[in-house]
Amino acid sequence: MAKYKVSIDKDTCIGCGVCASICSENWKMDDDGKAAYISNDSDLDCNKDAAENCPTQSIKVEE
């Protein structure tokens, strides 16, 4: 599997929880009410789904 980088822009995240509901093994809602990436051994497709469904496009997945 190719290496990829996942990032979250906390400034644009609105804390809707879509990422955590789509990809709960890789995302959670942090104490600040914003999304947090929690897994280094994560599924690329799951993270791409989270990024594609983020309403503010705060999640980036780069291969």
mmCIF file of the C-alpha atoms, coordinates in Angstrom:
data_MODEL
# 
_entry.id   MODEL 
# 
loop_
_atom_site.group_PDB 
_atom_site.id 
_atom_site.type_symbol 
_atom_site.label_atom_id 
_atom_site.label_alt_id 
_atom_site.label_comp_id 
_atom_site.label_asym_id 
_atom_site.label_entity_id 
_atom_site.label_seq_id 
_atom_site.pdbx_PDB_ins_code 
_atom_site.Cartn_x 
_atom_site.Cartn_y 
_atom_site.Cartn_z 
_atom_site.occupancy 
_atom_site.B_iso_or_equiv 
_atom_site.pdbx_formal_charge 
_atom_site.auth_seq_id 
_atom_site.auth_comp_id 
_atom_site.auth_asym_id 
_atom_site.auth_atom_id 
_atom_site.pdbx_PDB_model_num 
ATOM 1  C CA . MET A 1 1  ? 0.000   0.000  0.000  1.00 0.00 ? 1  MET A CA 1 
ATOM 2  C CA . ALA A 1 2  ? 1.266   3.470  -0.879 1.00 0.00 ? 2  ALA A CA 1 
ATOM 3  C CA . LYS A 1 3  ? 2.093   5.900  1.880  1.00 0.00 ? 3  LYS A CA 1 
ATOM 4  C CA . TYR A 1 4  ? -0.256  8.793  2.356  1.00 0.00 ? 4  TYR A CA 1 
ATOM 5  C CA . LYS A 1 5  ? -0.671  11.773 4.659  1.00 0.00 ? 5  LYS A CA 1 
ATOM 6  C CA . VAL A 1 6  ? -3.882  12.746 6.420  1.00 0.00 ? 6  VAL A CA 1 
ATOM 7  C CA . SER A 1 7  ? -4.385  16.218 7.870  1.00 0.00 ? 7  SER A CA 1 
ATOM 8  C CA . ILE A 1 8  ? -7.207  18.237 9.422  1.00 0.00 ? 8  ILE A CA 1 
ATOM 9  C CA . ASP A 1 9  ? -7.571  22.014 9.370  1.00 0.00 ? 9  ASP A CA 1 
ATOM 10 C CA . LYS A 1 10 ? -8.965  22.753 12.827 1.00 0.00 ? 10 LYS A CA 1 
ATOM 11 C CA . ASP A 1 11 ? -9.633  26.373 11.840 1.00 0.00 ? 11 ASP A CA 1 
ATOM 12 C CA . THR A 1 12 ? -12.196 25.387 9.204  1.00 0.00 ? 12 THR A CA 1 
ATOM 13 C CA . CYS A 1 13 ? -13.599 22.297 10.978 1.00 0.00 ? 13 CYS A CA 1 
ATOM 14 C CA . ILE A 1 14 ? -17.121 22.978 12.270 1.00 0.00 ? 14 ILE A CA 1 
ATOM 15 C CA . GLY A 1 15 ? -17.307 19.879 14.468 1.00 0.00 ? 15 GLY A CA 1 
ATOM 16 C CA . CYS A 1 16 ? -20.204 18.281 12.589 1.00 0.00 ? 16 CYS A CA 1 
ATOM 17 C CA . GLY A 1 17 ? -18.925 14.739 13.272 1.00 0.00 ? 17 GLY A CA 1 
ATOM 18 C CA . VAL A 1 18 ? -19.373 13.400 9.741  1.00 0.00 ? 18 VAL A CA 1 
ATOM 19 C CA . CYS A 1 19 ? -15.800 12.076 9.641  1.00 0.00 ? 19 CYS A CA 1 
ATOM 20 C CA . ALA A 1 20 ? -16.191 10.266 12.963 1.00 0.00 ? 20 ALA A CA 1 
ATOM 21 C CA . SER A 1 21 ? -19.478 8.701  11.891 1.00 0.00 ? 21 SER A CA 1 
ATOM 22 C CA . ILE A 1 22 ? -18.109 7.566  8.507  1.00 0.00 ? 22 ILE A CA 1 
ATOM 23 C CA . CYS A 1 23 ? -14.672 6.446  9.675  1.00 0.00 ? 23 CYS A CA 1 
ATOM 24 C CA . SER A 1 24 ? -14.798 5.949  13.448 1.00 0.00 ? 24 SER A CA 1 
ATOM 25 C CA . GLU A 1 25 ? -11.664 3.799  13.568 1.00 0.00 ? 25 GLU A CA 1 
ATOM 26 C CA . ASN A 1 26 ? -9.615  6.772  12.311 1.00 0.00 ? 26 ASN A CA 1 
ATOM 27 C CA . TRP A 1 27 ? -11.526 9.850  13.510 1.00 0.00 ? 27 TRP A CA 1 
ATOM 28 C CA . LYS A 1 28 ? -13.046 11.090 16.762 1.00 0.00 ? 28 LYS A CA 1 
ATOM 29 C CA . MET A 1 29 ? -14.452 14.308 18.095 1.00 0.00 ? 29 MET A CA 1 
ATOM 30 C CA . ASP A 1 30 ? -11.900 16.008 20.345 1.00 0.00 ? 30 ASP A CA 1 
ATOM 31 C CA . ASP A 1 31 ? -12.540 17.864 23.611 1.00 0.00 ? 31 ASP A CA 1 
ATOM 32 C CA . ASP A 1 32 ? -12.532 21.144 21.681 1.00 0.00 ? 32 ASP A CA 1 
ATOM 33 C CA . GLY A 1 33 ? -15.510 19.924 19.616 1.00 0.00 ? 33 GLY A CA 1 
ATOM 34 C CA . LYS A 1 34 ? -13.394 19.539 16.480 1.00 0.00 ? 34 LYS A CA 1 
ATOM 35 C CA . ALA A 1 35 ? -12.359 16.428 14.581 1.00 0.00 ? 35 ALA A CA 1 
ATOM 36 C CA . ALA A 1 36 ? -9.156  14.626 15.510 1.00 0.00 ? 36 ALA A CA 1 
ATOM 37 C CA . TYR A 1 37 ? -7.229  12.034 13.496 1.00 0.00 ? 37 TYR A CA 1 
ATOM 38 C CA . ILE A 1 38 ? -6.493  9.088  15.801 1.00 0.00 ? 38 ILE A CA 1 
ATOM 39 C CA . SER A 1 39 ? -4.885  6.308  13.782 1.00 0.00 ? 39 SER A CA 1 
ATOM 40 C CA . ASN A 1 40 ? -1.519  5.819  12.118 1.00 0.00 ? 40 ASN A CA 1 
ATOM 41 C CA . ASP A 1 41 ? -2.571  2.382  10.819 1.00 0.00 ? 41 ASP A CA 1 
ATOM 42 C CA . SER A 1 42 ? -5.608  3.627  8.991  1.00 0.00 ? 42 SER A CA 1 
ATOM 43 C CA . ASP A 1 43 ? -7.537  2.626  5.925  1.00 0.00 ? 43 ASP A CA 1 
ATOM 44 C CA . LEU A 1 44 ? -6.976  4.891  2.914  1.00 0.00 ? 44 LEU A CA 1 
ATOM 45 C CA . ASP A 1 45 ? -10.485 4.394  1.498  1.00 0.00 ? 45 ASP A CA 1 
ATOM 46 C CA . CYS A 1 46 ? -12.103 5.173  4.836  1.00 0.00 ? 46 CYS A CA 1 
ATOM 47 C CA . ASN A 1 47 ? -10.105 8.405  5.163  1.00 0.00 ? 47 ASN A CA 1 
ATOM 48 C CA . LYS A 1 48 ? -10.918 9.392  1.588  1.00 0.00 ? 48 LYS A CA 1 
ATOM 49 C CA . ASP A 1 49 ? -14.631 8.879  2.333  1.00 0.00 ? 49 ASP A CA 1 
ATOM 50 C CA . ALA A 1 50 ? -14.316 11.086 5.416  1.00 0.00 ? 50 ALA A CA 1 
ATOM 51 C CA . ALA A 1 51 ? -12.536 13.788 3.405  1.00 0.00 ? 51 ALA A CA 1 
ATOM 52 C CA . GLU A 1 52 ? -15.035 13.664 0.535  1.00 0.00 ? 52 GLU A CA 1 
ATOM 53 C CA . ASN A 1 53 ? -17.976 13.984 2.909  1.00 0.00 ? 53 ASN A CA 1 
ATOM 54 C CA . CYS A 1 54 ? -16.527 16.766 5.072  1.00 0.00 ? 54 CYS A CA 1 
ATOM 55 C CA . PRO A 1 55 ? -18.825 19.761 4.433  1.00 0.00 ? 55 PRO A CA 1 
ATOM 56 C CA . THR A 1 56 ? -16.003 22.272 4.947  1.00 0.00 ? 56 THR A CA 1 
ATOM 57 C CA . GLN A 1 57 ? -13.324 20.225 3.140  1.00 0.00 ? 57 GLN A CA 1 
ATOM 58 C CA . SER A 1 58 ? -11.150 20.425 6.261  1.00 0.00 ? 58 SER A CA 1 
ATOM 59 C CA . ILE A 1 59 ? -9.690  16.933 5.801  1.00 0.00 ? 59 ILE A CA 1 
ATOM 60 C CA . LYS A 1 60 ? -6.912  16.395 3.282  1.00 0.00 ? 60 LYS A CA 1 
ATOM 61 C CA . VAL A 1 61 ? -5.627  12.989 2.167  1.00 0.00 ? 61 VAL A CA 1 
ATOM 62 C CA . GLU A 1 62 ? -2.467  13.182 0.100  1.00 0.00 ? 62 GLU A CA 1 
ATOM 63 C CA . GLU A 1 63 ? -0.806  10.182 -1.523 1.00 0.00 ? 63 GLU A CA 1 
# 
